[in-house]
Amino acid sequence: MSTESHKPVRRKTVPQIAARKGGEPIVSLTSYHAHTAAIVDKYADFILVGDSLGMVMHGMESTVGVPLDLMIMHGRAVVRGTSRSLIVVDMPFGTYEESPNVAFRNAAKIMKETGCGAVKLEGGARMAETIRFLTERGIPVMAHIGLTPQSSHVMGGFKTQGRDEDSWPAHEADARAVAEAGAFAVVLEGMVERLAAKISKQIAIPTIGIGASAECDGQILVLEDMLGLNPKPPKFVKVYGRLAEEIETAVEGYARDVRDRSFPTDDQTYS
């Protein structure tokens, strides 16, 4: 019998993701619980435990109200349900902006209590000092620029970035700043295609697009969006499933069977 099948499965590492710059596109999705993470784990290079869970799982209006302990709880679940993908956990609003020291304390807490492989934080040049501080102390950081949901109140909502070419230099400077500070990858969100493609060519770390360009080094979507569970997904989402319809059909059938006493049958009853 071949010994290949007995080799332990190893998680993808931060250096492996970073080395994919310009190579095979990086596949990523969000996940917030163990059972969906176990499915995504078979196909994704990294899984993001995004603070989008506040809106997707808990009905919040934005990501701003997500607490650190909630991220840790969901992060633990995803780590437990996976064995192959690099797990990245979002740092929620208010846990890293105050100072590099505060950011380190909270990032270390996330990594120690979840077992994840990296954290993600939003912000470009303004967060470069913090990114450098964290990476120099052994915490891998994925950056996030463009449309940054935690700053939606300042931005005036979820607005596409880069429609005005006069704004491009600031976005390009953000990308250079986080790359030079030590981020191993950067998410480009809600960014016009030409700008995202330009940034992807300019910097030495992988770019992960969400509502950006196919020229990015990888892509990420919110799992529930692409599965058809969001009744109004963003324009950039391609819906690969219709789970909302399937779930409703199943629940409707269950309710009907209970009401007409056709469930449970002998097959579902202990004698």
C-alpha positions as CSV (number, residue, x, y, z in Angstrom):
1,M,0.0,0.0,0.0
2,S,1.3,3.5,-0.9
3,T,2.5,5.6,1.9
4,E,1.1,8.7,0.1
5,S,-2.4,8.2,1.6
6,H,-1.0,8.1,5.1
7,K,0.8,11.4,4.9
8,P,-0.7,13.9,7.4
9,V,-2.6,16.8,5.8
10,R,-0.8,20.1,6.2
11,R,-2.5,23.4,6.2
12,K,-1.5,26.0,3.6
13,T,0.8,28.5,5.1
14,V,1.2,32.3,4.8
15,P,4.5,31.9,2.8
16,Q,2.7,29.6,0.4
17,I,-0.1,32.1,-0.2
18,A,2.4,34.9,-0.6
19,A,4.3,32.8,-3.2
20,R,1.2,32.6,-5.4
21,K,1.7,36.2,-6.7
22,G,1.3,36.1,-10.4
23,G,0.7,32.3,-10.4
24,E,-2.3,30.1,-10.1
25,P,-5.2,32.2,-8.8
26,I,-5.9,32.0,-5.1
27,V,-9.3,30.7,-4.1
28,S,-11.0,32.0,-1.0
29,L,-14.5,32.2,0.6
30,T,-15.8,33.3,3.9
31,S,-17.1,30.8,6.5
32,Y,-18.4,31.2,10.0
33,H,-19.2,27.7,11.2
34,A,-17.6,24.3,11.2
35,H,-19.9,22.4,8.9
36,T,-19.7,24.9,5.9
37,A,-16.0,25.4,6.6
38,A,-15.4,21.6,6.2
39,I,-16.9,21.8,2.7
40,V,-15.1,25.0,1.7
41,D,-11.8,23.5,3.1
42,K,-11.7,21.0,0.2
43,Y,-11.4,23.7,-2.4
44,A,-10.1,27.0,-0.9
45,D,-6.6,28.1,-0.4
46,F,-7.6,30.3,2.6
47,I,-10.8,30.8,4.4
48,L,-11.7,34.2,5.9
49,V,-13.7,34.4,9.1
50,G,-15.0,37.8,8.1
51,D,-16.6,40.3,10.4
52,S,-19.4,40.2,7.7
53,L,-20.7,37.5,10.1
54,G,-22.3,40.3,12.0
55,M,-24.6,41.0,9.1
56,V,-24.9,37.5,7.6
57,M,-25.3,35.5,10.8
58,H,-26.5,38.0,13.4
59,G,-28.7,40.4,11.5
60,M,-26.6,43.5,12.2
61,E,-26.9,46.5,9.9
62,S,-23.1,46.8,9.5
63,T,-19.9,45.2,10.7
64,V,-19.2,48.1,13.1
65,G,-20.9,46.4,16.1
66,V,-19.1,43.1,15.9
67,P,-17.3,42.3,19.2
68,L,-13.9,40.6,19.4
69,D,-15.3,37.6,21.4
70,L,-17.8,36.9,18.6
71,M,-15.0,36.7,16.0
72,I,-13.1,34.4,18.3
73,M,-16.0,32.1,18.8
74,H,-16.7,31.8,15.1
75,G,-12.9,31.5,14.4
76,R,-12.6,28.5,16.7
77,A,-15.5,26.8,14.9
78,V,-13.9,27.3,11.5
79,V,-10.5,26.0,12.6
80,R,-12.2,22.9,14.2
81,G,-14.0,22.2,10.9
82,T,-10.9,22.4,8.7
83,S,-7.5,20.9,8.1
84,R,-6.2,22.2,4.7
85,S,-6.9,25.9,4.3
86,L,-5.1,28.8,5.9
87,I,-7.6,30.4,8.3
88,V,-7.6,34.2,8.4
89,V,-9.7,36.0,11.1
90,D,-10.9,39.6,10.7
91,M,-10.0,42.1,13.5
92,P,-13.3,43.9,14.2
93,F,-13.8,47.6,14.4
94,G,-12.2,49.2,17.5
95,T,-9.7,46.4,18.2
96,Y,-6.6,47.8,16.3
97,E,-7.0,51.4,15.3
98,E,-6.1,53.0,18.7
99,S,-2.4,52.0,18.6
100,P,0.0,49.2,17.4
101,N,0.2,47.9,21.0
102,V,-3.6,47.6,21.3
103,A,-3.6,45.9,17.9
104,F,-0.9,43.4,19.0
105,R,-2.7,42.5,22.2
106,N,-6.0,41.8,20.3
107,A,-4.4,40.1,17.4
108,A,-2.4,37.8,19.7
109,K,-5.6,37.0,21.6
110,I,-7.3,36.0,18.3
111,M,-4.5,33.8,17.2
112,K,-4.0,32.1,20.6
113,E,-7.7,31.5,21.2
114,T,-8.7,30.3,17.7
115,G,-5.6,28.7,16.3
116,C,-5.9,30.7,13.1
117,G,-2.9,31.4,10.8
118,A,-3.3,35.1,10.2
119,V,-5.4,38.2,10.9
120,K,-6.9,40.7,8.5
121,L,-7.4,44.4,9.2
122,E,-8.8,47.3,7.2
123,G,-6.9,50.4,6.1
124,G,-4.1,51.4,3.8
125,A,-1.3,53.9,4.6
126,R,-2.8,54.9,7.9
127,M,-2.4,51.3,9.2
128,A,1.0,50.7,7.8
129,E,2.8,51.3,11.1
130,T,0.5,48.9,12.8
131,I,0.9,46.2,10.1
132,R,4.7,46.6,10.5
133,F,4.5,46.4,14.3
134,L,2.4,43.2,14.1
135,T,4.5,41.4,11.4
136,E,7.7,42.2,13.2
137,R,6.3,40.4,16.2
138,G,5.2,37.3,14.5
139,I,1.6,38.0,13.5
140,P,0.9,37.6,9.8
141,V,-1.4,40.3,8.4
142,M,-3.6,40.4,5.4
143,A,-4.5,44.0,4.5
144,H,-7.8,45.4,3.1
145,I,-8.1,48.5,1.0
146,G,-10.6,50.2,-1.3
147,L,-14.1,49.9,0.0
148,T,-13.5,49.2,3.7
149,P,-16.9,48.3,5.4
150,Q,-15.8,49.3,8.9
151,S,-15.4,52.8,7.5
152,S,-18.7,52.9,5.8
153,H,-20.0,55.7,8.0
154,V,-17.1,57.9,7.0
155,M,-17.4,56.9,3.3
156,G,-21.1,57.7,3.3
157,G,-22.1,54.1,2.6
158,F,-20.8,51.2,0.6
159,K,-19.5,53.1,-2.5
160,T,-17.4,51.8,-5.3
161,Q,-13.9,53.1,-5.1
162,G,-11.9,54.6,-8.0
163,R,-14.6,55.9,-10.3
164,D,-12.8,59.2,-10.2
165,E,-9.3,58.7,-11.6
166,D,-8.1,61.6,-9.5
167,S,-8.5,59.2,-6.5
168,W,-6.3,56.5,-8.0
169,P,-3.0,57.8,-6.6
170,A,-4.3,57.5,-3.0
171,H,-5.4,53.9,-3.5
172,E,-2.1,53.0,-5.2
173,A,-0.3,54.6,-2.3
174,D,-2.3,52.5,0.2
175,A,-1.4,49.3,-1.7
176,R,2.3,50.2,-1.7
177,A,2.2,51.1,2.0
178,V,0.7,47.9,3.2
179,A,2.9,45.8,1.0
180,E,6.1,47.6,2.2
181,A,4.9,47.3,5.8
182,G,4.9,43.5,5.6
183,A,1.3,42.4,4.7
184,F,1.5,39.0,2.9
185,A,-1.6,39.8,0.8
186,V,-4.2,42.6,0.4
187,V,-7.9,42.5,-0.3
188,L,-9.1,45.0,-2.9
189,E,-12.8,45.5,-2.3
190,G,-15.4,47.4,-4.4
191,M,-12.8,48.8,-6.7
192,V,-13.1,49.7,-10.4
193,E,-11.6,47.1,-12.7
194,R,-8.8,49.2,-14.2
195,L,-7.5,50.5,-10.9
196,A,-7.5,47.0,-9.3
197,A,-5.7,45.6,-12.3
198,K,-3.1,48.4,-12.1
199,I,-2.5,47.9,-8.4
200,S,-2.2,44.1,-8.9
201,K,0.7,44.8,-11.4
202,Q,2.4,47.4,-9.1
203,I,2.8,45.5,-5.9
204,A,4.8,42.3,-5.0
205,I,2.1,40.7,-2.8
206,P,-1.0,38.9,-3.9
207,T,-4.2,40.9,-4.4
208,I,-7.5,39.3,-3.5
209,G,-10.4,40.8,-5.3
210,I,-14.0,41.2,-4.2
211,G,-15.9,43.4,-6.5
212,A,-12.5,44.2,-8.2
213,S,-10.7,42.8,-11.3
214,A,-10.2,39.3,-12.7
215,E,-6.6,40.5,-13.0
216,C,-6.2,40.2,-9.2
217,D,-4.1,37.3,-7.9
218,G,-7.2,35.7,-6.3
219,Q,-10.8,36.1,-5.5
220,I,-13.0,36.0,-2.4
221,L,-16.8,36.1,-1.9
222,V,-19.1,35.8,1.1
223,L,-20.2,32.2,1.0
224,E,-23.9,32.9,1.8
225,D,-24.0,35.4,-1.1
226,M,-22.7,33.0,-3.7
227,L,-25.0,30.2,-2.4
228,G,-28.1,32.3,-3.0
229,L,-29.0,32.9,0.6
230,N,-28.8,36.7,0.3
231,P,-32.0,38.0,-1.4
232,K,-30.2,41.1,-2.6
233,P,-26.5,40.2,-3.3
234,P,-24.1,42.9,-4.4
235,K,-23.5,43.4,-8.2
236,F,-20.1,41.7,-8.0
237,V,-21.5,38.4,-6.7
238,K,-22.0,35.5,-9.1
239,V,-24.7,33.2,-7.5
240,Y,-23.6,29.6,-7.8
241,G,-26.5,28.1,-5.9
242,R,-30.1,28.6,-4.9
243,L,-30.1,27.5,-1.3
244,A,-32.7,29.9,-0.1
245,E,-35.3,28.3,-2.4
246,E,-34.2,24.8,-1.5
247,I,-34.3,25.5,2.2
248,E,-37.8,27.1,1.9
249,T,-39.0,24.1,-0.1
250,A,-37.7,21.7,2.6
251,V,-39.1,23.6,5.5
252,E,-42.5,23.9,3.7
253,G,-42.5,20.1,3.2
254,Y,-41.6,19.5,6.8
255,A,-44.4,21.7,8.1
256,R,-46.9,20.1,5.8
257,D,-45.9,16.6,6.9
258,V,-46.1,17.5,10.6
259,R,-49.6,19.1,10.2
260,D,-51.0,16.1,8.3
261,R,-49.3,13.6,10.6
262,S,-47.3,12.0,7.8
263,F,-44.1,12.6,9.7
264,P,-42.7,10.8,11.6
265,T,-43.4,7.4,9.9
266,D,-42.4,4.0,11.1
267,D,-39.0,4.6,9.5
268,Q,-38.4,7.5,11.9
269,T,-39.8,5.9,15.0
270,Y,-38.2,3.8,17.6
271,S,-40.1,0.5,18.3
